[in-house]
Amino acid sequence: MENGKKKIWICLITVVLAAVVIGLLYYMSTPQESGGEGFLIRGEEVSGYVL
């Protein structure tokens, strides 16, 4: 019984660590946007086209 619980905990820890590593790799691989306003706010030239 104790051996089965130990295997389950090892498996769960492995899955969580793999998810964290994959998430970090995905976060590092996405291109970073320059500027602090965000990607939906572009600037004054956009507001000139709005009626």
PyMOL Python script that loads the backbone (N, CA, C, O; Angstrom):
from pymol import cmd

cmd.read_pdbstr("""\
ATOM      1  N   MET A   1       0.821  -1.193   0.000  1.00  0.00           N
ATOM      2  CA  MET A   1       0.000   0.000   0.000  1.00  0.00           C
ATOM      3  C   MET A   1       0.868   1.262   0.000  1.00  0.00           C
ATOM      4  O   MET A   1       0.604   2.202  -0.749  1.00  0.00           O
ATOM      5  N   GLU A   2       1.878   1.276   0.822  1.00  0.00           N
ATOM      6  CA  GLU A   2       2.752   2.444   0.929  1.00  0.00           C
ATOM      7  C   GLU A   2       3.554   2.657  -0.362  1.00  0.00           C
ATOM      8  O   GLU A   2       3.824   3.794  -0.748  1.00  0.00           O
ATOM      9  N   ASN A   3       3.928   1.570  -1.019  1.00  0.00           N
ATOM     10  CA  ASN A   3       4.684   1.663  -2.261  1.00  0.00           C
ATOM     11  C   ASN A   3       3.827   2.282  -3.367  1.00  0.00           C
ATOM     12  O   ASN A   3       4.334   3.059  -4.176  1.00  0.00           O
ATOM     13  N   GLY A   4       2.544   1.951  -3.411  1.00  0.00           N
ATOM     14  CA  GLY A   4       1.650   2.515  -4.423  1.00  0.00           C
ATOM     15  C   GLY A   4       1.435   4.007  -4.233  1.00  0.00           C
ATOM     16  O   GLY A   4       1.409   4.759  -5.207  1.00  0.00           O
ATOM     17  N   LYS A   5       1.282   4.440  -2.990  1.00  0.00           N
ATOM     18  CA  LYS A   5       1.111   5.872  -2.712  1.00  0.00           C
ATOM     19  C   LYS A   5       2.359   6.658  -3.085  1.00  0.00           C
ATOM     20  O   LYS A   5       2.273   7.776  -3.593  1.00  0.00           O
ATOM     21  N   LYS A   6       3.514   6.065  -2.829  1.00  0.00           N
ATOM     22  CA  LYS A   6       4.770   6.726  -3.163  1.00  0.00           C
ATOM     23  C   LYS A   6       4.897   6.909  -4.676  1.00  0.00           C
ATOM     24  O   LYS A   6       5.342   7.959  -5.140  1.00  0.00           O
ATOM     25  N   LYS A   7       4.512   5.901  -5.434  1.00  0.00           N
ATOM     26  CA  LYS A   7       4.572   5.994  -6.899  1.00  0.00           C
ATOM     27  C   LYS A   7       3.613   7.058  -7.420  1.00  0.00           C
ATOM     28  O   LYS A   7       3.941   7.782  -8.360  1.00  0.00           O
ATOM     29  N   ILE A   8       2.427   7.158  -6.816  1.00  0.00           N
ATOM     30  CA  ILE A   8       1.462   8.168  -7.244  1.00  0.00           C
ATOM     31  C   ILE A   8       1.999   9.567  -6.969  1.00  0.00           C
ATOM     32  O   ILE A   8       1.874  10.450  -7.817  1.00  0.00           O
ATOM     33  N   TRP A   9       2.595   9.785  -5.795  1.00  0.00           N
ATOM     34  CA  TRP A   9       3.156  11.099  -5.465  1.00  0.00           C
ATOM     35  C   TRP A   9       4.299  11.465  -6.407  1.00  0.00           C
ATOM     36  O   TRP A   9       4.400  12.611  -6.845  1.00  0.00           O
ATOM     37  N   ILE A  10       5.153  10.503  -6.719  1.00  0.00           N
ATOM     38  CA  ILE A  10       6.262  10.760  -7.648  1.00  0.00           C
ATOM     39  C   ILE A  10       5.722  11.127  -9.026  1.00  0.00           C
ATOM     40  O   ILE A  10       6.239  12.031  -9.683  1.00  0.00           O
ATOM     41  N   CYS A  11       4.683  10.422  -9.457  1.00  0.00           N
ATOM     42  CA  CYS A  11       4.084  10.713 -10.757  1.00  0.00           C
ATOM     43  C   CYS A  11       3.458  12.109 -10.776  1.00  0.00           C
ATOM     44  O   CYS A  11       3.631  12.849 -11.744  1.00  0.00           O
ATOM     45  N   LEU A  12       2.739  12.471  -9.724  1.00  0.00           N
ATOM     46  CA  LEU A  12       2.113  13.793  -9.658  1.00  0.00           C
ATOM     47  C   LEU A  12       3.149  14.912  -9.629  1.00  0.00           C
ATOM     48  O   LEU A  12       2.990  15.928 -10.305  1.00  0.00           O
ATOM     49  N   ILE A  13       4.200  14.724  -8.852  1.00  0.00           N
ATOM     50  CA  ILE A  13       5.260  15.731  -8.792  1.00  0.00           C
ATOM     51  C   ILE A  13       5.938  15.876 -10.149  1.00  0.00           C
ATOM     52  O   ILE A  13       6.267  16.987 -10.565  1.00  0.00           O
ATOM     53  N   THR A  14       6.148  14.758 -10.840  1.00  0.00           N
ATOM     54  CA  THR A  14       6.762  14.797 -12.165  1.00  0.00           C
ATOM     55  C   THR A  14       5.881  15.558 -13.154  1.00  0.00           C
ATOM     56  O   THR A  14       6.382  16.352 -13.949  1.00  0.00           O
ATOM     57  N   VAL A  15       4.580  15.317 -13.105  1.00  0.00           N
ATOM     58  CA  VAL A  15       3.659  16.000 -14.017  1.00  0.00           C
ATOM     59  C   VAL A  15       3.630  17.497 -13.727  1.00  0.00           C
ATOM     60  O   VAL A  15       3.640  18.301 -14.660  1.00  0.00           O
ATOM     61  N   VAL A  16       3.595  17.883 -12.468  1.00  0.00           N
ATOM     62  CA  VAL A  16       3.567  19.304 -12.116  1.00  0.00           C
ATOM     63  C   VAL A  16       4.860  19.991 -12.527  1.00  0.00           C
ATOM     64  O   VAL A  16       4.825  21.090 -13.080  1.00  0.00           O
ATOM     65  N   LEU A  17       5.990  19.366 -12.267  1.00  0.00           N
ATOM     66  CA  LEU A  17       7.266  19.954 -12.667  1.00  0.00           C
ATOM     67  C   LEU A  17       7.385  20.070 -14.185  1.00  0.00           C
ATOM     68  O   LEU A  17       7.918  21.056 -14.694  1.00  0.00           O
ATOM     69  N   ALA A  18       6.892  19.070 -14.906  1.00  0.00           N
ATOM     70  CA  ALA A  18       6.919  19.139 -16.366  1.00  0.00           C
ATOM     71  C   ALA A  18       6.046  20.290 -16.864  1.00  0.00           C
ATOM     72  O   ALA A  18       6.424  20.993 -17.801  1.00  0.00           O
ATOM     73  N   ALA A  19       4.881  20.485 -16.244  1.00  0.00           N
ATOM     74  CA  ALA A  19       4.007  21.588 -16.644  1.00  0.00           C
ATOM     75  C   ALA A  19       4.664  22.936 -16.372  1.00  0.00           C
ATOM     76  O   ALA A  19       4.538  23.859 -17.177  1.00  0.00           O
ATOM     77  N   VAL A  20       5.360  23.060 -15.253  1.00  0.00           N
ATOM     78  CA  VAL A  20       6.051  24.318 -14.937  1.00  0.00           C
ATOM     79  C   VAL A  20       7.168  24.581 -15.938  1.00  0.00           C
ATOM     80  O   VAL A  20       7.325  25.707 -16.409  1.00  0.00           O
ATOM     81  N   VAL A  21       7.933  23.566 -16.263  1.00  0.00           N
ATOM     82  CA  VAL A  21       9.033  23.738 -17.215  1.00  0.00           C
ATOM     83  C   VAL A  21       8.497  24.101 -18.599  1.00  0.00           C
ATOM     84  O   VAL A  21       9.045  24.983 -19.260  1.00  0.00           O
ATOM     85  N   ILE A  22       7.438  23.435 -19.041  1.00  0.00           N
ATOM     86  CA  ILE A  22       6.850  23.743 -20.347  1.00  0.00           C
ATOM     87  C   ILE A  22       6.290  25.160 -20.355  1.00  0.00           C
ATOM     88  O   ILE A  22       6.436  25.879 -21.343  1.00  0.00           O
ATOM     89  N   GLY A  23       5.651  25.564 -19.263  1.00  0.00           N
ATOM     90  CA  GLY A  23       5.132  26.929 -19.173  1.00  0.00           C
ATOM     91  C   GLY A  23       6.235  27.969 -19.217  1.00  0.00           C
ATOM     92  O   GLY A  23       6.093  28.995 -19.883  1.00  0.00           O
ATOM     93  N   LEU A  24       7.330  27.720 -18.519  1.00  0.00           N
ATOM     94  CA  LEU A  24       8.454  28.661 -18.557  1.00  0.00           C
ATOM     95  C   LEU A  24       9.083  28.734 -19.948  1.00  0.00           C
ATOM     96  O   LEU A  24       9.428  29.818 -20.421  1.00  0.00           O
ATOM     97  N   LEU A  25       9.231  27.591 -20.596  1.00  0.00           N
ATOM     98  CA  LEU A  25       9.782  27.596 -21.958  1.00  0.00           C
ATOM     99  C   LEU A  25       8.873  28.347 -22.925  1.00  0.00           C
ATOM    100  O   LEU A  25       9.351  29.079 -23.792  1.00  0.00           O
ATOM    101  N   TYR A  26       7.562  28.165 -22.775  1.00  0.00           N
ATOM    102  CA  TYR A  26       6.623  28.886 -23.636  1.00  0.00           C
ATOM    103  C   TYR A  26       6.687  30.388 -23.372  1.00  0.00           C
ATOM    104  O   TYR A  26       6.666  31.188 -24.307  1.00  0.00           O
ATOM    105  N   TYR A  27       6.766  30.770 -22.090  1.00  0.00           N
ATOM    106  CA  TYR A  27       6.830  32.187 -21.733  1.00  0.00           C
ATOM    107  C   TYR A  27       8.103  32.822 -22.266  1.00  0.00           C
ATOM    108  O   TYR A  27       8.076  33.953 -22.749  1.00  0.00           O
ATOM    109  N   MET A  28       9.211  32.109 -22.184  1.00  0.00           N
ATOM    110  CA  MET A  28      10.485  32.649 -22.659  1.00  0.00           C
ATOM    111  C   MET A  28      10.546  32.719 -24.184  1.00  0.00           C
ATOM    112  O   MET A  28      11.265  33.557 -24.729  1.00  0.00           O
ATOM    113  N   SER A  29       9.807  31.858 -24.880  1.00  0.00           N
ATOM    114  CA  SER A  29       9.907  31.810 -26.337  1.00  0.00           C
ATOM    115  C   SER A  29       8.995  32.827 -27.019  1.00  0.00           C
ATOM    116  O   SER A  29       9.206  33.136 -28.192  1.00  0.00           O
ATOM    117  N   THR A  30       7.993  33.353 -26.325  1.00  0.00           N
ATOM    118  CA  THR A  30       7.102  34.331 -26.947  1.00  0.00           C
ATOM    119  C   THR A  30       7.822  35.662 -27.071  1.00  0.00           C
ATOM    120  O   THR A  30       8.534  36.063 -26.151  1.00  0.00           O
ATOM    121  N   PRO A  31       7.651  36.358 -28.197  1.00  0.00           N
ATOM    122  CA  PRO A  31       8.323  37.653 -28.365  1.00  0.00           C
ATOM    123  C   PRO A  31       7.740  38.683 -27.394  1.00  0.00           C
ATOM    124  O   PRO A  31       6.530  38.733 -27.174  1.00  0.00           O
ATOM    125  N   GLN A  32       8.611  39.491 -26.828  1.00  0.00           N
ATOM    126  CA  GLN A  32       8.203  40.506 -25.866  1.00  0.00           C
ATOM    127  C   GLN A  32       7.859  41.799 -26.594  1.00  0.00           C
ATOM    128  O   GLN A  32       8.581  42.222 -27.496  1.00  0.00           O
ATOM    129  N   GLU A  33       6.763  42.418 -26.203  1.00  0.00           N
ATOM    130  CA  GLU A  33       6.309  43.678 -26.783  1.00  0.00           C
ATOM    131  C   GLU A  33       7.097  44.815 -26.145  1.00  0.00           C
ATOM    132  O   GLU A  33       7.220  44.879 -24.922  1.00  0.00           O
ATOM    133  N   SER A  34       7.632  45.717 -26.977  1.00  0.00           N
ATOM    134  CA  SER A  34       8.331  46.868 -26.421  1.00  0.00           C
ATOM    135  C   SER A  34       7.314  47.950 -26.073  1.00  0.00           C
ATOM    136  O   SER A  34       6.341  48.139 -26.804  1.00  0.00           O
ATOM    137  N   GLY A  35       7.517  48.635 -25.009  1.00  0.00           N
ATOM    138  CA  GLY A  35       6.582  49.658 -24.548  1.00  0.00           C
ATOM    139  C   GLY A  35       5.694  49.103 -23.459  1.00  0.00           C
ATOM    140  O   GLY A  35       5.389  47.910 -23.448  1.00  0.00           O
ATOM    141  N   GLY A  36       5.283  49.946 -22.555  1.00  0.00           N
ATOM    142  CA  GLY A  36       4.529  49.487 -21.411  1.00  0.00           C
ATOM    143  C   GLY A  36       3.026  49.651 -21.529  1.00  0.00           C
ATOM    144  O   GLY A  36       2.307  49.354 -20.575  1.00  0.00           O
ATOM    145  N   GLU A  37       2.525  50.114 -22.667  1.00  0.00           N
ATOM    146  CA  GLU A  37       1.099  50.384 -22.771  1.00  0.00           C
ATOM    147  C   GLU A  37       0.276  49.134 -23.052  1.00  0.00           C
ATOM    148  O   GLU A  37      -0.920  49.119 -22.759  1.00  0.00           O
ATOM    149  N   GLY A  38       0.855  48.125 -23.590  1.00  0.00           N
ATOM    150  CA  GLY A  38       0.104  46.932 -23.945  1.00  0.00           C
ATOM    151  C   GLY A  38      -0.072  46.832 -25.441  1.00  0.00           C
ATOM    152  O   GLY A  38       0.284  47.748 -26.183  1.00  0.00           O
ATOM    153  N   PHE A  39      -0.622  45.716 -25.880  1.00  0.00           N
ATOM    154  CA  PHE A  39      -0.705  45.497 -27.319  1.00  0.00           C
ATOM    155  C   PHE A  39      -2.003  46.019 -27.921  1.00  0.00           C
ATOM    156  O   PHE A  39      -2.113  46.066 -29.146  1.00  0.00           O
ATOM    157  N   LEU A  40      -2.995  46.415 -27.118  1.00  0.00           N
ATOM    158  CA  LEU A  40      -4.240  46.943 -27.671  1.00  0.00           C
ATOM    159  C   LEU A  40      -4.200  48.452 -27.842  1.00  0.00           C
ATOM    160  O   LEU A  40      -4.996  49.005 -28.601  1.00  0.00           O
ATOM    161  N   ILE A  41      -3.299  49.123 -27.158  1.00  0.00           N
ATOM    162  CA  ILE A  41      -3.181  50.574 -27.259  1.00  0.00           C
ATOM    163  C   ILE A  41      -1.955  50.875 -28.104  1.00  0.00           C
ATOM    164  O   ILE A  41      -0.831  50.565 -27.710  1.00  0.00           O
ATOM    165  N   ARG A  42      -2.174  51.481 -29.269  1.00  0.00           N
ATOM    166  CA  ARG A  42      -1.065  51.708 -30.177  1.00  0.00           C
ATOM    167  C   ARG A  42      -0.559  53.146 -30.150  1.00  0.00           C
ATOM    168  O   ARG A  42       0.638  53.362 -30.340  1.00  0.00           O
ATOM    169  N   GLY A  43      -1.397  54.113 -29.929  1.00  0.00           N
ATOM    170  CA  GLY A  43      -0.917  55.490 -29.877  1.00  0.00           C
ATOM    171  C   GLY A  43      -1.896  56.446 -30.522  1.00  0.00           C
ATOM    172  O   GLY A  43      -3.051  56.096 -30.763  1.00  0.00           O
ATOM    173  N   GLU A  44      -1.433  57.664 -30.804  1.00  0.00           N
ATOM    174  CA  GLU A  44      -2.289  58.735 -31.317  1.00  0.00           C
ATOM    175  C   GLU A  44      -2.742  58.484 -32.759  1.00  0.00           C
ATOM    176  O   GLU A  44      -3.846  58.889 -33.123  1.00  0.00           O
ATOM    177  N   GLU A  45      -1.936  57.839 -33.578  1.00  0.00           N
ATOM    178  CA  GLU A  45      -2.298  57.651 -34.984  1.00  0.00           C
ATOM    179  C   GLU A  45      -3.556  56.796 -35.134  1.00  0.00           C
ATOM    180  O   GLU A  45      -4.271  56.933 -36.127  1.00  0.00           O
ATOM    181  N   VAL A  46      -3.836  55.933 -34.190  1.00  0.00           N
ATOM    182  CA  VAL A  46      -5.029  55.103 -34.256  1.00  0.00           C
ATOM    183  C   VAL A  46      -6.271  55.930 -33.954  1.00  0.00           C
ATOM    184  O   VAL A  46      -7.312  55.721 -34.577  1.00  0.00           O
ATOM    185  N   SER A  47      -6.186  56.863 -33.013  1.00  0.00           N
ATOM    186  CA  SER A  47      -7.354  57.643 -32.642  1.00  0.00           C
ATOM    187  C   SER A  47      -7.761  58.614 -33.756  1.00  0.00           C
ATOM    188  O   SER A  47      -8.897  59.087 -33.758  1.00  0.00           O
ATOM    189  N   GLY A  48      -6.881  58.920 -34.686  1.00  0.00           N
ATOM    190  CA  GLY A  48      -7.227  59.799 -35.807  1.00  0.00           C
ATOM    191  C   GLY A  48      -8.188  59.164 -36.786  1.00  0.00           C
ATOM    192  O   GLY A  48      -8.881  59.881 -37.509  1.00  0.00           O
ATOM    193  N   TYR A  49      -8.256  57.839 -36.837  1.00  0.00           N
ATOM    194  CA  TYR A  49      -9.141  57.149 -37.771  1.00  0.00           C
ATOM    195  C   TYR A  49     -10.515  56.907 -37.207  1.00  0.00           C
ATOM    196  O   TYR A  49     -11.425  56.547 -37.954  1.00  0.00           O
ATOM    197  N   VAL A  50     -10.702  57.088 -35.922  1.00  0.00           N
ATOM    198  CA  VAL A  50     -11.989  56.822 -35.267  1.00  0.00           C
ATOM    199  C   VAL A  50     -12.903  58.010 -35.483  1.00  0.00           C
ATOM    200  O   VAL A  50     -12.471  59.156 -35.360  1.00  0.00           O
ATOM    201  N   LEU A  51     -14.172  57.749 -35.804  1.00  0.00           N
ATOM    202  CA  LEU A  51     -15.123  58.831 -36.026  1.00  0.00           C
ATOM    203  C   LEU A  51     -15.552  59.491 -34.760  1.00  0.00           C
ATOM    204  O   LEU A  51     -16.354  60.424 -34.791  1.00  0.00           O
TER     205      LEU A  51
END
""", "prot")
cmd.dss("prot")
cmd.show_as("cartoon", "prot")
cmd.util.cbc("prot")
cmd.orient("prot")
